[in-house]
Amino acid sequence: MENTVSILCVDDEQDMEMLISQKFRKSIRDKEYSFIFAQNGIQALEQLDNNPNISLILSDINMPEMDGLTFLSKLKDRKNAEIKTVMVSAYGDMENIRTAMNRGAFDFITKPINFEDMEITIAKTVEEINQYKKFQKDRDNLVSIQKDLSIAYDIQQSMLPKNFPAFPGRTDFDLHGVLQPAKTVGGDLFDYFLIDEDHLFFMVGDVSDKGISAALFMAITKSLFNSNFSNGNYSDMVEEISKINRALSQNNDSMMFVTVFVCILNLKTGEVNYVDGGHECPLILRGGKKVEVFKKKNGFPICIDPNFQYKQYQFNLQPGDSIVLYTDGLEDAQNVAGERRTIQPSIDILESLEPNMEPVHINALLLKEVNNYIGTANQFDDITILTVNYYG
């Protein structure tokens, strides 16, 4: 079957094939998994040549003719990022296990084998494989689009939310987003949606490049965030963002990265859980009077380090507060004299607003001011603003 995961089990123990077949008999019968067996690295390479659908390998380290570490090096030379390898070795063999991880193994399990642990490890690895395949499919679909600026612009704009008011039936919050690319297409992004009736997802991101390549990368990034968070996944933001980070880091030959600020607002309590991916500090307008420049936490852009450990933080919005997320085009804009604008003019505008001004009007004022500042100079970076008013 198309959805069957083909697993290559490489082990010189004679009874391993029987144990695996017995333990996973239901998964084999249901065509969830199919197992192929080899007794050493040489046979494993032959099985890979004969079975191109293999996507997961369980490999012992200590084997005759070709051991697991040598096999892993040969596998790495094939440069097939879709195949994930889980190494198997004795509990006390940590030096070899560490070597295997450094050579590209995805995970490991120890002997004597705990088959429940093996089942969990396989399931986790399959999830990673599926995530990578989805990323590959999304990227291939986007790369295949004709590289025409007008088409790319239409694609980018169609992926951004543009129906405002976004949630006309809601009285507990309001929001508005705007993106002004520096070129016909750019790499900024924003998104928002209700995860459920009580939790609002919203984010802003900034791809490191500009133009068509940045727009394609932006589209993939937005798609991954939407697919990972739109199905009720808000209990562990770190895990979901780590998955996205690993997926985008695969085969990133262009060395692009994206900064993000990702929030989930509890609409009943005003609590905001967030992850800072190396992005600009948001502005919080407290009670329509005083602007609080958000205190920066340690963060790292997505797609630089696939193993970076992100952290989740919290802050609270009170009824009447507004939060403004933006990209660096707002503060780094330059006038004809080459002078940097900074974020202070935006703070001044926010503190001069009439009470309870709608987000669409707030964004219009901020964008108007920065465009007046740029004047006849070239806009060298995309400008994105997402404003959320919380009414409670």
NULUMVO-763652 format. One line per 8 residues: their letters; for each residue x, y, z of N, C-alpha, C. Coordinates in steps of 0.02 Angstrom, whole numbers, plus 50000, padded with zeros to 5 digits. Layout:
# residues N
A	X Y Z X Y Z X Y Z; ...
END
This chain:
# residues 392
MENTVSIL	50042 49940 50000 50000 50000 50000 50043 50063 50000; 50016 50117 49974 50054 50178 49967 50074 50206 50035; 50032 50197 50087 50046 50226 50152 50084 50178 50198; 50101 50120 50174 50140 50073 50215 50211 50098 50222; 50236 50098 50284 50305 50119 50298 50350 50058 50293; 50399 50060 50248 50446 50005 50239 50506 50015 50285; 50518 49966 50328 50570 49970 50379 50622 49916 50366; 50685 49936 50362 50740 49889 50353 50770 49875 50422
CVDDEQDM	50769 49812 50442 50797 49791 50506 50863 49755 50493; 50919 49783 50519 50985 49756 50506 51014 49730 50572; 51019 49664 50578 51042 49634 50641 51065 49563 50626; 51122 49543 50656 51148 49476 50642 51120 49423 50689; 51078 49443 50737 51048 49393 50780 50993 49355 50742; 50997 49289 50744 50954 49248 50703 50880 49254 50721; 50866 49267 50785 50796 49268 50807 50764 49337 50801; 50802 49387 50777 50774 49455 50774 50715 49459 50725
EMLISQKF	50721 49425 50669 50666 49427 50620 50603 49398 50649; 50609 49343 50686 50550 49312 50717 50520 49358 50770; 50563 49390 50812 50538 49433 50865 50503 49495 50837; 50533 49525 50786 50502 49584 50755 50436 49565 50723; 50434 49511 50687 50373 49490 50652 50318 49474 50702; 50337 49447 50759 50287 49431 50810 50261 49494 50844; 50307 49538 50864 50288 49598 50901 50245 49644 50859; 50260 49650 50795 50225 49698 50752 50177 49664 50704
RKSIRDKE	50153 49605 50724 50110 49567 50679 50047 49605 50660; 50018 49641 50708 49957 49679 50693 49971 49735 50644; 50026 49772 50655 50044 49827 50609 50061 49800 50540; 50091 49740 50538 50107 49709 50473 50043 49687 50439; 49998 49657 50477 49934 49633 50449 49892 49692 50423; 49894 49748 50461 49855 49807 50441 49891 49849 50388; 49949 49824 50366 49989 49858 50314 50010 49929 50336; 50018 49937 50401 50046 50000 50426 50122 49999 50417
YSFIFAQN	50153 49942 50434 50225 49933 50425 50238 49871 50384; 50293 49872 50347 50319 49811 50316 50394 49808 50334; 50419 49749 50350 50488 49741 50372 50528 49702 50321; 50589 49725 50310 50638 49692 50267 50699 49680 50311; 50732 49624 50303 50784 49605 50350 50852 49595 50315; 50904 49612 50351 50973 49601 50329 51014 49584 50391; 51069 49548 50381 51110 49525 50438 51175 49564 50446; 51190 49609 50401 51249 49652 50408 51242 49712 50360
GIQALEQL	51291 49756 50364 51288 49817 50323 51289 49805 50249; 51327 49755 50227 51331 49740 50155 51263 49718 50129; 51230 49672 50165 51163 49651 50144 51114 49710 50147; 51123 49753 50197 51078 49811 50204 51082 49857 50143; 51142 49870 50119 51150 49912 50060 51118 49880 49999; 51123 49814 49994 51091 49779 49939 51015 49785 49944; 50989 49779 50005 50916 49785 50014 50892 49856 49997; 50932 49906 50012 50914 49975 49994 50911 49983 49919
DNNPNISL	50958 49951 49883 50957 49955 49810 50895 49920 49781; 50876 49865 49813 50819 49826 49787 50751 49850 49811; 50751 49892 49863 50687 49915 49892 50690 49991 49902; 50679 50028 49849 50685 50102 49853 50634 50135 49899; 50583 50098 49920 50531 50127 49964 50550 50126 50037; 50607 50098 50055 50628 50097 50125 50637 50168 50150; 50606 50184 50207 50611 50252 50234 50637 50253 50306; 50641 50194 50339 50665 50191 50407 50710 50130 50415
ILSDINMP	50766 50139 50449 50813 50085 50459 50825 50075 50534; 50817 50013 50557 50838 49993 50624 50902 49953 50616; 50958 49979 50642 51022 49946 50629 51060 49933 50693; 51082 49872 50701 51129 49855 50755 51196 49888 50740; 51236 49899 50791 51303 49927 50781 51355 49873 50770; 51354 49822 50813 51405 49770 50810 51380 49712 50767; 51408 49708 50706 51389 49656 50658 51450 49634 50619; 51451 49572 50593 51508 49549 50553 51507 49579 50482
EMDGLTFL	51563 49574 50448 51572 49595 50378 51569 49671 50369; 51515 49702 50389 51511 49775 50391 51470 49795 50451; 51501 49831 50499 51466 49849 50560 51419 49908 50547; 51380 49925 50599 51329 49977 50592 51357 50046 50580; 51414 50062 50610 51443 50129 50601 51469 50138 50529; 51500 50085 50503 51523 50089 50433 51463 50094 50386; 51412 50055 50400 51351 50058 50360 51320 50127 50362; 51321 50158 50421 51293 50225 50428 51331 50275 50386
SKLKDRKN	51397 50268 50384 51438 50313 50342 51422 50303 50268; 51413 50240 50247 51395 50227 50178 51326 50256 50161; 51281 50250 50210 51214 50277 50200 51216 50353 50194; 51257 50385 50234 51263 50458 50231 51289 50481 50163; 51334 50442 50134 51361 50459 50068 51308 50459 50014; 51254 50423 50026 51200 50420 49976 51157 50483 49976; 51163 50523 50029 51129 50588 50034 51054 50582 50023; 51024 50533 50055 50951 50524 50052 50922 50547 50119
AEIKTVMV	50901 50609 50121 50878 50638 50185 50811 50609 50207; 50775 50575 50162 50710 50548 50180 50716 50487 50225; 50773 50453 50222 50783 50393 50263 50808 50412 50332; 50773 50388 50383 50794 50400 50452 50820 50334 50481; 50874 50339 50520 50905 50280 50548 50903 50281 50624; 50880 50225 50652 50880 50215 50725 50931 50160 50740; 50982 50176 50780 51035 50128 50795 51017 50087 50857; 51042 50025 50858 51028 49979 50913 51095 49953 50939
SAYGDMEN	51105 49959 51005 51167 49934 51034 51158 49922 51108; 51208 49892 51140 51205 49878 51211 51203 49942 51251; 51172 49940 51309 51163 49999 51351 51231 50032 51368; 51282 49990 51379 51347 50016 51398 51389 50039 51340; 51363 50036 51280 51402 50053 51220 51391 50125 51199; 51393 50170 51248 51375 50240 51234 51424 50274 51188; 51487 50253 51188 51535 50286 51143 51516 50275 51070; 51498 50212 51053 51477 50198 50984 51411 50231 50968
IRTAMNRG	51365 50233 51017 51301 50266 51006 51311 50340 50992; 51356 50371 51029 51370 50442 51018 51401 50452 50948; 51446 50407 50929 51475 50412 50862 51421 50406 50808; 51374 50359 50819 51320 50350 50771 51277 50413 50765; 51262 50445 50821 51222 50506 50819 51259 50562 50782; 51325 50565 50792 51365 50615 50757 51368 50602 50683; 51358 50539 50663 51360 50522 50592 51292 50526 50559; 51242 50549 50596 51178 50562 50564 51120 50518 50585
AFDFITKP	51131 50473 50634 51075 50433 50658 51022 50478 50689; 50959 50461 50679 50904 50501 50705 50892 50487 50779; 50898 50424 50799 50884 50406 50868 50919 50339 50882; 50912 50314 50944 50941 50250 50960 50898 50215 51013; 50904 50149 51016 50875 50109 51069 50928 50060 51093; 50921 50036 51155 50973 49995 51184 50950 49923 51192; 51000 49879 51194 50988 49808 51207 51001 49793 51281; 50965 49746 51311 50911 49706 51281 50853 49750 51261
INFEDMEI	50823 49736 51204 50773 49779 51175 50708 49777 51215; 50684 49837 51232 50617 49845 51260 50572 49860 51200; 50530 49812 51182 50491 49819 51121 50439 49874 51125; 50416 49890 51185 50371 49947 51192 50408 50011 51176; 50470 50017 51200 50511 50075 51184 50526 50077 51109; 50539 50019 51079 50551 50017 51007 50490 50041 50968; 50431 50020 50990 50370 50039 50956 50360 50115 50959; 50374 50144 51018 50367 50217 51026 50419 50253 50982
TIAKTVEE	50480 50227 50981 50533 50259 50941 50517 50255 50867; 50492 50199 50845 50473 50192 50774 50418 50242 50757; 50367 50246 50800 50311 50292 50787 50336 50364 50783; 50381 50383 50829 50408 50451 50828 50448 50464 50765; 50487 50415 50744 50528 50423 50684 50485 50427 50622; 50432 50387 50620 50386 50389 50563 50352 50458 50558; 50335 50486 50615 50305 50553 50615 50354 50603 50585; 50417 50598 50603 50468 50643 50575 50475 50633 50500
INQYKKFQ	50473 50570 50478 50478 50556 50406 50418 50586 50369; 50359 50578 50397 50299 50606 50364 50301 50681 50361; 50327 50712 50415 50334 50785 50416 50382 50807 50361; 50437 50772 50353 50486 50790 50302 50457 50780 50232; 50419 50725 50222 50389 50713 50156 50339 50768 50139; 50301 50789 50189 50253 50843 50177 50290 50907 50157; 50345 50921 50193 50385 50979 50177 50411 50975 50105; 50437 50916 50086 50463 50907 50019 50409 50917 49966
KDRDNLVS	50349 50891 49981 50294 50898 49934 50274 50971 49926; 50269 51006 49983 50251 51078 49980 50303 51117 49941; 50366 51102 49955 50420 51140 49921 50421 51124 49846; 50414 51061 49829 50415 51043 49758 50358 51075 49720; 50299 51078 49753 50242 51109 49721 50254 51183 49709; 50287 51217 49757 50298 51288 49750 50354 51303 49700; 50407 51261 49701 50462 51273 49655 50441 51263 49582; 50390 51220 49572 50367 51206 49504 50327 51264 49474
IQKDLSIA	50307 51311 49516 50268 51368 49491 50312 51411 49445; 50284 51433 49392 50320 51476 49345 50347 51537 49381; 50412 51551 49370 50446 51606 49407 50431 51672 49373; 50370 51689 49378 50348 51754 49351 50328 51798 49410; 50351 51859 49412 50340 51902 49470 50266 51914 49484; 50227 51924 49433 50157 51938 49445 50120 51878 49473; 50138 51818 49449 50108 51756 49475 50130 51745 49547; 50195 51755 49560 50221 51746 49628 50188 51795 49676
YDIQQSML	50177 51856 49653 50143 51905 49696 50072 51883 49713; 50036 51859 49662 49967 51835 49674 49966 51777 49723; 50014 51732 49716 50018 51675 49761 50030 51698 49832; 50079 51742 49841 50096 51766 49908 50037 51801 49940; 50006 51847 49903 49950 51884 49931 49890 51839 49947; 49881 51788 49906 49824 51743 49918 49833 51702 49981; 49896 51693 50003 49908 51653 50063 49903 51694 50127; 49900 51759 50120 49895 51802 50179 49821 51814 50195
PKNFPAFP	49804 51815 50259 49735 51832 50277 49718 51903 50253; 49660 51911 50224 49643 51977 50197 49570 51996 50208; 49533 51954 50243 49463 51971 50257 49458 52008 50324; 49441 52070 50321 49434 52111 50381 49367 52146 50380; 49330 52148 50437 49352 52119 50500 49357 52043 50496; 49408 52016 50530 49423 51945 50523 49371 51901 50556; 49346 51923 50614 49298 51884 50652 49240 51930 50673; 49197 51946 50626 49145 51997 50640 49097 51979 50695
GRTDFDLH	49091 51915 50711 49045 51894 50764 49075 51898 50834; 49140 51913 50839 49173 51912 50904 49178 51983 50932; 49163 51988 50996 49169 52053 51030 49225 52053 51082; 49259 51995 51091 49312 51991 51141 49380 52010 51113; 49387 52017 51047 49450 52038 51018 49438 52063 50947; 49487 52098 50920 49487 52120 50851 49559 52122 50827; 49571 52114 50762 49639 52115 50738 49641 52136 50665; 49701 52155 50643 49712 52174 50573 49786 52166 50557
GVLQPAKT	49800 52142 50497 49868 52134 50474 49878 52166 50406; 49939 52191 50395 49956 52222 50331 50028 52205 50314; 50041 52192 50249 50108 52177 50225 50122 52220 50164; 50176 52257 50167 50198 52299 50111 50267 52275 50090; 50272 52236 50034 50337 52209 50014 50383 52263 49987; 50448 52252 49997 50497 52299 49969 50503 52291 49894; 50495 52229 49870 50494 52215 49799 50423 52193 49781; 50415 52170 49719 50348 52146 49699 50325 52090 49745
VGGDLFDY	50373 52048 49765 50358 51997 49815 50413 51999 49868; 50397 51975 49927 50445 51977 49982 50440 51917 50027; 50475 51921 50083 50480 51864 50127 50446 51872 50194; 50412 51927 50206 50375 51935 50268 50312 51891 50267; 50287 51876 50327 50224 51839 50331 50190 51855 50397; 50124 51847 50397 50085 51849 50458 50027 51801 50449; 50000 51779 50506 49944 51734 50503 49906 51737 50569; 49844 51715 50567 49803 51710 50627 49745 51663 50613
FLIDEDHL	49721 51630 50663 49661 51589 50658 49641 51567 50728; 49578 51549 50734 49553 51522 50797 49569 51448 50799; 49607 51428 50850 49620 51357 50860 49556 51323 50885; 49523 51356 50931 49456 51337 50953 49422 51401 50976; 49365 51396 51007 49327 51456 51025 49363 51500 51076; 49410 51472 51113 49442 51510 51167 49516 51524 51155; 49544 51504 51099 49616 51513 51088 49629 51540 51018; 49663 51598 51016 49680 51631 50953 49754 51623 50940
FFMVGDVS	49770 51596 50881 49840 51592 50858 49854 51653 50815; 49911 51685 50827 49933 51738 50782 50010 51742 50783; 50038 51762 50726 50111 51763 50720 50132 51812 50666; 50196 51832 50669 50228 51871 50617 50297 51839 50605; 50319 51839 50542 50384 51810 50525 50419 51851 50472; 50484 51841 50467 50525 51879 50420 50580 51833 50393; 50575 51817 50328 50625 51775 50296 50687 51818 50282; 50746 51785 50285 50809 51822 50281 50823 51852 50213
DKGISAAL	50788 51831 50161 50802 51857 50094 50740 51894 50068; 50744 51917 50007 50688 51952 49975 50676 51922 49906; 50623 51944 49874 50610 51922 49806 50573 51855 49804; 50575 51822 49746 50536 51762 49734 50557 51705 49781; 50623 51696 49789 50645 51642 49832 50621 51651 49904; 50621 51712 49928 50597 51726 49996 50521 51715 50000; 50486 51733 49946 50413 51723 49946 50396 51649 49948; 50433 51607 49911 50422 51535 49913 50436 51507 49982
FMAITKSL	50490 51529 50012 50508 51506 50079 50456 51529 50129; 50431 51590 50120 50379 51616 50164 50316 51574 50158; 50298 51554 50097 50237 51515 50086 50242 51447 50120; 50301 51415 50114 50311 51350 50147 50307 51358 50222; 50339 51409 50248 50339 51421 50321 50268 51431 50347; 50230 51472 50313 50161 51485 50334 50120 51421 50332; 50128 51382 50279 50091 51319 50273 50106 51272 50330; 50170 51267 50349 50189 51222 50403 50161 51245 50469
FNSNFSNG	50163 51309 50483 50133 51334 50545 50059 51321 50547; 50026 51334 50491 49953 51323 50489 49935 51250 50500; 49971 51205 50466 49954 51134 50472 49971 51107 50541; 50022 51135 50574 50042 51109 50640 50000 51137 50697; 49971 51197 50688 49935 51227 50744 49860 51231 50734; 49835 51219 50674 49764 51229 50662 49720 51172 50686; 49751 51117 50706 49711 51059 50727 49709 51051 50803; 49708 51106 50839 49703 51103 50911 49769 51093 50947
NYSDMVEE	49825 51102 50912 49890 51092 50943 49915 51156 50975; 49897 51165 51038 49922 51225 51072 49949 51210 51141; 49947 51148 51163 49971 51131 51230 50048 51132 51233; 50081 51117 51178 50154 51116 51178 50180 51151 51116; 50184 51218 51120 50208 51257 51064 50279 51239 51045; 50320 51225 51095 50391 51210 51082 50398 51149 51037; 50360 51097 51050 50365 51036 51011 50345 51049 50938; 50290 51087 50928 50267 51100 50860 50317 51143 50822
ISKINRAL	50344 51194 50855 50392 51238 50821 50458 51201 50808; 50476 51156 50853 50536 51116 50841 50528 51072 50780; 50468 51044 50770 50455 51004 50709 50463 51047 50647; 50435 51107 50649 50439 51152 50591 50512 51170 50578; 50549 51184 50631 50620 51201 50625 50659 51145 50592; 50647 51083 50614 50682 51026 50584 50664 51017 50511; 50599 51025 50496 50577 51016 50426 50608 51068 50380; 50608 51131 50400 50635 51184 50358 50711 51181 50353
SQNNDSMM	50743 51150 50402 50816 51146 50401 50842 51092 50353; 50799 51046 50332 50819 50992 50288 50838 51020 50219; 50898 51002 50196 50920 51020 50128 50913 51095 50114; 50930 51136 50163 50923 51208 50155 50987 51236 50123; 50997 51219 50059 51058 51239 50024 51064 51315 50017; 51007 51349 50015 51009 51422 50008 51026 51457 50072; 51028 51420 50128 51046 51447 50194 50998 51503 50216; 50935 51499 50195 50886 51547 50218 50866 51530 50290
FVTVFVCI	50841 51581 50324 50812 51570 50390 50754 51618 50399; 50714 51608 50450 50656 51651 50461 50649 51665 50536; 50644 51729 50553 50629 51748 50622 50553 51748 50631; 50530 51728 50689 50458 51725 50702 50443 51746 50774; 50384 51773 50783 50356 51783 50850 50286 51753 50848; 50278 51699 50886 50217 51658 50881 50180 51661 50948; 50115 51676 50944 50075 51685 51005 50011 51644 51002; 49990 51621 51060 49924 51592 51069 49891 51627 51128
LNLKTGEV	49837 51662 51113 49801 51702 51163 49741 51665 51190; 49738 51656 51255 49679 51629 51288 49628 51685 51294; 49575 51681 51256 49527 51736 51251 49485 51743 51314; 49486 51694 51357 49449 51700 51420 49489 51734 51474; 49554 51719 51476 49596 51743 51531 49643 51800 51511; 49656 51808 51446 49705 51857 51423 49777 51832 51426; 49788 51770 51448 49856 51744 51450 49880 51729 51379; 49941 51749 51365 49972 51737 51300 50033 51692 51309
NYVDGGHE	50031 51633 51279 50090 51591 51274 50125 51608 51209; 50191 51614 51211 50226 51633 51151 50295 51601 51147; 50320 51598 51085 50388 51576 51071 50421 51630 51028; 50479 51653 51049 50516 51704 51013 50570 51670 50972; 50563 51673 50907 50613 51645 50862 50658 51699 50835; 50692 51736 50879 50740 51786 50858 50710 51847 50824; 50648 51863 50843 50612 51917 50808 50614 51982 50848; 50588 52036 50815 50584 52101 50848 50537 52100 50908
CPLILRGG	50550 52144 50956 50509 52146 51017 50442 52178 51002; 50387 52145 51018 50321 52175 51008 50310 52237 51051; 50260 52276 51032 50239 52334 51072 50171 52318 51102; 50163 52332 51166 50099 52322 51199 50073 52389 51223; 50014 52407 51198 49982 52469 51218 49935 52454 51276; 49956 52472 51336 49919 52456 51396 49862 52506 51407; 49801 52479 51404 49743 52521 51418 49735 52580 51372; 49765 52576 51313 49759 52631 51265 49798 52692 51285
KKVEVFKK	49847 52686 51331 49883 52745 51356 49959 52739 51349; 49987 52690 51383 50060 52685 51387 50084 52624 51348; 50137 52634 51308 50165 52579 51269 50220 52545 51310; 50215 52479 51312 50267 52438 51344 50305 52403 51289; 50370 52417 51285 50413 52381 51237 50429 52313 51268; 50410 52262 51232 50415 52194 51260 50486 52178 51278; 50495 52147 51336 50562 52127 51358 50585 52066 51318; 50643 52072 51287 50669 52021 51243 50690 51958 51282
KNGFPICI	50669 51899 51257 50692 51836 51283 50741 51806 51233; 50780 51759 51257 50826 51725 51211 50786 51685 51159; 50803 51696 51098 50770 51660 51043 50819 51651 50986; 50800 51608 50939 50844 51593 50883 50801 51583 50821; 50821 51612 50765 50780 51604 50704 50772 51531 50685; 50718 51517 50650 50705 51450 50625 50748 51437 50563; 50774 51376 50559 50811 51352 50501 50886 51369 50504; 50912 51384 50563 50983 51391 50572 51012 51330 50607
DPNFQYKQ	50981 51311 50663 51003 51253 50701 50943 51206 50708; 50943 51148 50673 50885 51103 50674 50872 51074 50744; 50921 51078 50788 50914 51048 50855 50906 51100 50910; 50895 51163 50890 50889 51216 50941 50830 51203 50988; 50842 51213 51053 50790 51201 51103 50752 51266 51116; 50694 51273 51086 50653 51333 51096 50620 51331 51165; 50600 51390 51189 50567 51394 51254 50502 51432 51247; 50454 51412 51287 50388 51444 51287 50383 51490 51348
YQFNLQPG	50357 51551 51336 50349 51600 51390 50277 51623 51392; 50260 51663 51443 50192 51689 51451 50194 51763 51470; 50142 51798 51450 50127 51864 51477 50051 51872 51474; 50025 51925 51503 49953 51935 51506 49932 52000 51474; 49876 51997 51438 49843 52057 51413 49781 52069 51456; 49771 52132 51474 49711 52152 51510 49661 52180 51460; 49596 52175 51476 49546 52205 51431 49563 52278 51416; 49563 52295 51352 49582 52362 51331 49654 52367 51306
DSIVLYTD	49694 52314 51315 49763 52313 51291 49765 52296 51216; 49817 52320 51184 49831 52302 51114 49903 52279 51109; 49915 52231 51064 49983 52209 51050 49998 52217 50976; 50056 52245 50961 50077 52257 50892 50138 52215 50877; 50131 52167 50831 50188 52129 50805 50208 52160 50739; 50273 52160 50724 50296 52193 50663 50363 52162 50642; 50383 52176 50581 50449 52155 50557 50496 52215 50557; 50560 52201 50547 50610 52254 50555 50606 52308 50502
GLEDAQNV	50567 52297 50449 50558 52351 50401 50526 52412 50431; 50489 52403 50487 50456 52460 50519 50506 52505 50554; 50556 52476 50587 50603 52516 50626 50669 52530 50588; 50684 52488 50538 50747 52498 50501 50739 52539 50437; 50678 52563 50424 50667 52604 50364 50714 52665 50364; 50736 52684 50304 50782 52740 50298 50752 52794 50253; 50769 52856 50269 50746 52912 50228 50798 52926 50173; 50787 52979 50135 50833 52994 50080 50903 53010 50104
AGERRTIQ	50910 53030 50168 50976 53045 50196 51010 52982 50223; 50976 52925 50219 51005 52863 50244 50999 52855 50320; 50956 52894 50351 50948 52891 50424 50896 52838 50442; 50912 52798 50492 50868 52744 50515 50810 52774 50556; 50751 52747 50544 50691 52775 50576 50688 52758 50651; 50705 52697 50672 50698 52670 50739 50624 52656 50754; 50609 52627 50812 50541 52610 50830 50506 52665 50869; 50543 52716 50889 50514 52768 50932 50454 52804 50900
PSIDILES	50456 52821 50835 50397 52854 50806 50334 52811 50811; 50341 52746 50806 50283 52702 50813 50256 52704 50884; 50301 52707 50933 50280 52713 51003 50242 52778 51013; 50268 52832 50985 50235 52897 50992 50165 52897 50962; 50158 52865 50904 50092 52861 50872 50044 52822 50916; 50065 52765 50942 50021 52723 50983 49998 52760 51046; 50043 52798 51076 50025 52834 51138 49982 52895 51125; 49975 52914 51062 49933 52972 51045 49864 52952 51019
LEPNMEPV	49850 52888 51017 49788 52864 50987 49727 52881 51030; 49670 52886 50996 49607 52890 51031 49593 52822 51064; 49558 52820 51120 49544 52757 51154 49504 52709 51108; 49520 52645 51113 49484 52591 51078 49485 52599 51002; 49538 52627 50975 49543 52632 50902 49550 52562 50872; 49515 52550 50817 49516 52484 50786 49585 52469 50757; 49604 52405 50757 49670 52387 50731 49683 52408 50659; 49631 52407 50617 49641 52426 50547 49663 52499 50542
HINALLLK	49637 52542 50586 49656 52613 50586 49725 52623 50618; 49740 52583 50669 49807 52587 50699 49861 52570 50647; 49850 52516 50611 49899 52495 50561 49906 52547 50505; 49850 52576 50486 49851 52627 50433 49894 52687 50454; 49887 52708 50517 49926 52765 50541 50001 52747 50544; 50017 52687 50568 50087 52667 50573 50118 52662 50504; 50082 52633 50456 50108 52625 50389 50115 52692 50353; 50067 52736 50364 50070 52803 50333 50132 52841 50357
EVNNYIGT	50145 52837 50422 50202 52874 50450 50268 52848 50423; 50276 52781 50419 50339 52755 50395 50349 52769 50321; 50295 52768 50282 50300 52785 50211 50318 52859 50201; 50290 52901 50244 50309 52972 50240 50383 52982 50257; 50407 52942 50304 50478 52946 50324 50523 52923 50266; 50504 52868 50234 50544 52843 50177 50544 52893 50120; 50486 52923 50107 50481 52972 50055 50501 52945 49987; 50548 52978 49954 50569 52957 49887 50627 52905 49889
ANQFDDIT	50649 52888 49949 50702 52837 49955 50673 52768 49937; 50717 52722 49922 50696 52655 49907 50679 52618 49972; 50622 52583 49971 50605 52540 50027 50646 52476 50019; 50695 52465 50064 50741 52409 50054 50719 52346 50092; 50667 52351 50133 50645 52292 50169 50569 52291 50173; 50541 52230 50177 50469 52222 50183 50446 52251 50250; 50385 52275 50251 50355 52302 50313 50290 52264 50326; 50287 52234 50385 50227 52196 50405 50207 52218 50475
ILTVNYYG	50142 52228 50485 50116 52247 50550 50053 52205 50564; 50050 52176 50622 49991 52139 50645 49972 52165 50713; 49912 52194 50718 49888 52223 50781 49827 52185 50806; 49829 52167 50870 49774 52131 50903 49750 52172 50962; 49685 52187 50962 49654 52220 51020 49618 52167 51061; 49631 52167 51126 49598 52118 51171 49548 52155 51214; 49484 52135 51210 49431 52167 51248 49408 52125 51307; 49423 52060 51307 49404 52017 51364 49332 51997 51363
END
